[in-house]
Amino acid sequence: MDGIVVLDGPPDPGAPFRERLRPGLEIRHAGRQDADTVIVGLVRARPQLGRGATVAVTDDRGLTERVRAAGGLTRRLDWLVALFGREAAPTSIGAAAPPDQAGSAGRGPRTAPREPWRPGRGATRKRGPGRRAPRPRD
């Protein structure tokens, strides 16, 4: 299975628009076009018989309709995550709380919960010595 990830916008200065990360996985930047248009163009560029085997993974209804009209298949993001054997994090709009990190990276559960961020004075309070010690003079 080959995969192409299409990102909106141009790449970083000096970086290529197309980059093969490893065999079967490529990153493309849409540049001045929106990523949806590039994805639909990739589906249309396939031979007519190959379009039915082209799968676009998206939760966007508009893109789903455009890809299907071009002859491609679509799947939702949870389908792709299930292929990797992990549980999908719930999607949200806005500043949702981050998913629980217990057991992430093989470190096991946390022993004590972190204190939540508080706005206002003291939110970015320094820890440790307030200033450097003066340099000794010879």
Buried (B, 14 or more C-beta within 10 A) or exposed (E): EEEBEBBEEEBEEEEEEEEEEEEEEBBBBBBEBBBBEBBBEBBBEBEEEEBEEBBBBBEBEEBBEBBEEBBBBBBBBBEBBEEEEEEBEEEEEEEEEEEEEEEEEEEEEEEEEEEEEEEEEEEEEEEEEEEEEEEEEE
